[in-house]
């Protein structure tokens, strides 16, 4: 589920690469996704630290993608 969403975001980034104007709507979507993943990472710390680390690393990668939009 989340991997399909990530693939869709990367696909949209490839399409946006040729555009000069940033897309505020896509930036907002990516920001919300990043926030949800980050919150899930912090909540998961209490249950399973390796999973929490993975979620927080993924949220940072999403943050990089967010800045590229």
DRENPA-3360 file (N, C-alpha, C; in nm, 2 decimals, always signed):
BEGIN
1 = XXXXXXXX = +0.08/-0.12/+0.00/+0.00/+0.00/+0.00/+0.09/+0.13/+0.00 ~ +0.18/+0.14/+0.10/+0.26/+0.26/+0.11/+0.36/+0.26/-0.01 ~ +0.40/+0.14/-0.05/+0.50/+0.14/-0.16/+0.44/+0.19/-0.29 ~ +0.31/+0.16/-0.31/+0.24/+0.21/-0.43/+0.23/+0.36/-0.43 ~ +0.21/+0.41/-0.31/+0.20/+0.56/-0.29/+0.33/+0.62/-0.32 ~ +0.44/+0.56/-0.27/+0.58/+0.61/-0.29/+0.61/+0.61/-0.44 ~ +0.58/+0.50/-0.51/+0.60/+0.49/-0.65/+0.53/+0.60/-0.73 ~ +0.40/+0.62/-0.69/+0.32/+0.73/-0.75/+0.39/+0.86/-0.73;
9 = XXXXXXXX = +0.44/+0.89/-0.61/+0.50/+1.02/-0.59/+0.63/+1.03/-0.67 ~ +0.71/+0.93/-0.68/+0.83/+0.93/-0.76/+0.80/+0.95/-0.91 ~ +0.69/+0.89/-0.95/+0.65/+0.90/-1.09/+0.61/+1.05/-1.12 ~ +0.53/+1.11/-1.02/+0.49/+1.25/-1.04/+0.62/+1.34/-1.04 ~ +0.72/+1.30/-0.96/+0.84/+1.38/-0.96/+0.91/+1.38/-1.09 ~ +0.91/+1.26/-1.16/+0.97/+1.25/-1.29/+0.90/+1.34/-1.39 ~ +0.77/+1.34/-1.38/+0.69/+1.42/-1.47/+0.71/+1.57/-1.44 ~ +0.73/+1.61/-1.31/+0.76/+1.75/-1.27/+0.90/+1.79/-1.30;
17 = XXXXXXXX = +0.99/+1.70/-1.33/+1.13/+1.74/-1.35/+1.14/+1.84/-1.47 ~ +1.06/+1.83/-1.56/+1.06/+1.91/-1.68/+0.99/+2.04/-1.66 ~ +0.92/+2.06/-1.55/+0.84/+2.18/-1.53/+0.93/+2.28/-1.45 ~ +0.90/+2.41/-1.47/+0.97/+2.51/-1.40/+0.90/+2.55/-1.27 ~ +0.77/+2.54/-1.26/+0.69/+2.58/-1.15/+0.68/+2.47/-1.05 ~ +0.70/+2.49/-0.92/+0.68/+2.39/-0.82/+0.52/+2.36/-0.80 ~ +0.49/+2.24/-0.76/+0.35/+2.21/-0.74/+0.31/+2.21/-0.59 ~ +0.25/+2.31/-0.55/+0.22/+2.32/-0.40/+0.13/+2.21/-0.35;
25 = XXXXXXXX = +0.04/+2.17/-0.44/-0.06/+2.06/-0.40/+0.02/+1.93/-0.37 ~ +0.11/+1.90/-0.46/+0.19/+1.78/-0.44/+0.29/+1.79/-0.32 ~ +0.34/+1.91/-0.30/+0.43/+1.94/-0.19/+0.35/+1.91/-0.06 ~ +0.23/+1.96/-0.06/+0.14/+1.94/+0.06/+0.11/+1.80/+0.09 ~ +0.08/+1.72/-0.02/+0.05/+1.58/+0.00/+0.17/+1.51/+0.06 ~ +0.29/+1.53/+0.00/+0.41/+1.47/+0.04/+0.44/+1.51/+0.19 ~ +0.42/+1.63/+0.22/+0.44/+1.68/+0.36/+0.35/+1.60/+0.46 ~ +0.22/+1.58/+0.42/+0.13/+1.51/+0.51/+0.17/+1.37/+0.52;
33 = XXXXXXXX = +0.21/+1.30/+0.42/+0.26/+1.16/+0.42/+0.38/+1.15/+0.51 ~ +0.47/+1.25/+0.49/+0.60/+1.25/+0.58/+0.56/+1.26/+0.72 ~ +0.47/+1.35/+0.76/+0.42/+1.37/+0.90/+0.36/+1.24/+0.95 ~ +0.28/+1.18/+0.87/+0.21/+1.05/+0.92/+0.31/+0.95/+0.95 ~ +0.41/+0.93/+0.86/+0.51/+0.83/+0.87/+0.60/+0.86/+0.99 ~ +0.63/+0.99/+1.01/+0.71/+1.03/+1.13/+0.64/+1.00/+1.26 ~ +0.51/+1.04/+1.27/+0.44/+1.01/+1.39/+0.43/+0.86/+1.42 ~ +0.41/+0.79/+1.31/+0.40/+0.64/+1.33/+0.53/+0.59/+1.38;
41 = XXXXXXXX = +0.64/+0.65/+1.33/+0.78/+0.61/+1.38/+0.80/+0.63/+1.53 ~ +0.75/+0.75/+1.57/+0.77/+0.78/+1.71/+0.68/+0.70/+1.80 ~ +0.56/+0.67/+1.76/+0.47/+0.59/+1.83/+0.52/+0.44/+1.84 ~ +0.59/+0.40/+1.73/+0.64/+0.26/+1.73/+0.76/+0.24/+1.82 ~ +0.83/+0.35/+1.86/+0.94/+0.33/+1.94/+0.91/+0.25/+2.07 ~ +0.79/+0.27/+2.12/+0.75/+0.20/+2.24/+0.73/+0.05/+2.22 ~ +0.71/+0.01/+2.10/+0.68/-0.13/+2.07/+0.80/-0.20/+2.01 ~ +0.86/-0.14/+1.91/+0.97/-0.22/+1.84/+1.06/-0.11/+1.78;
49 = XXXXXXXX = +1.18/-0.10/+1.84/+1.27/+0.00/+1.80/+1.32/-0.01/+1.66 ~ +1.36/-0.13/+1.61/+1.40/-0.14/+1.47/+1.30/-0.09/+1.37 ~ +1.17/-0.12/+1.39/+1.07/-0.07/+1.30/+1.06/+0.08/+1.31 ~ +1.07/+0.13/+1.43/+1.06/+0.28/+1.45/+1.18/+0.34/+1.37 ~ +1.30/+0.29/+1.38/+1.41/+0.34/+1.31/+1.38/+0.34/+1.16 ~ +1.33/+0.23/+1.11/+1.30/+0.22/+0.97/+1.20/+0.33/+0.93 ~ +1.09/+0.34/+1.01/+0.99/+0.45/+0.97/+1.05/+0.59/+0.97 ~ +1.14/+0.62/+1.07/+1.19/+0.75/+1.08/+1.29/+0.77/+0.96;
57 = XXXXXXXX = +1.36/+0.67/+0.92/+1.45/+0.68/+0.80/+1.37/+0.71/+0.68 ~ +1.26/+0.63/+0.66/+1.17/+0.65/+0.55/+1.11/+0.79/+0.55 ~ +1.08/+0.84/+0.67/+1.02/+0.98/+0.67/+1.12/+1.08/+0.63 ~ +1.25/+1.06/+0.66/+1.36/+1.15/+0.62/+1.37/+1.14/+0.46 ~ +1.36/+1.02/+0.41/+1.37/+1.01/+0.26/+1.25/+1.08/+0.20 ~ +1.14/+1.07/+0.26/+1.02/+1.14/+0.20/+1.04/+1.29/+0.21 ~ +1.11/+1.34/+0.32/+1.14/+1.48/+0.33/+1.23/+1.53/+0.22 ~ +1.33/+1.45/+0.18/+1.41/+1.48/+0.07/+1.33/+1.50/-0.06;
65 = XXXXX = +1.24/+1.40/-0.08/+1.15/+1.41/-0.20/+1.07/+1.53/-0.19 ~ +1.02/+1.56/-0.07/+0.94/+1.68/-0.05/+1.01/+1.81/-0.10 ~ +1.14/+1.82/-0.07/+1.21/+1.94/-0.11/+1.24/+1.95/-0.25 ~ +1.23/+1.83/-0.32/+1.26/+1.83/-0.47/+1.14/+1.87/-0.55 ~ +1.02/+1.88/-0.48/+0.90/+1.91/-0.55/+0.89/+2.06/-0.57;
% end
